[in-house]
């Protein structure tokens, strides 16, 4: 996943959960069995609540700033033989 955000005015209203549920349903329908994302520290709890686990903690440099984040992933249904990234 890339760029998963909810506007601050919509925070805490279930918008993120609904978007994530839709994304996971679409991935499953396409036989994608693993989702992953580079997640900010601020978003880590949300992703964990959606069943993602930290695979790696990392520090990345952007515009001269060091940012700490985590690569998080979630396995979806395993009914297919191929594992694809989304």
C-alpha positions, 0 to 999 in steps of 0.5 A: 500500500502506498499513501493510506491516509484519512483527513484529520477531520474524519479521524475516529469515525470509522473511515480508515477501518472502512477503507482498509476493509474494502482494500482487503476485500479487493485484494482477496478477490484478486488473490493477493495474499499479502499486504504491506506498507511503510507505516509512520509511528503515528499510524502504527497502532491503526495498522496493528489494530487491522491485523498488520504486524511489524516486520522491520523497524527502519530509519529513512532520510527524506529532505535531510530529515531522518524519519523512523517508521516500520514496514508492516504486513498482513497475510490475507487468505491463503487459498492461492499458490502465488503470494503477491505484494500490493 
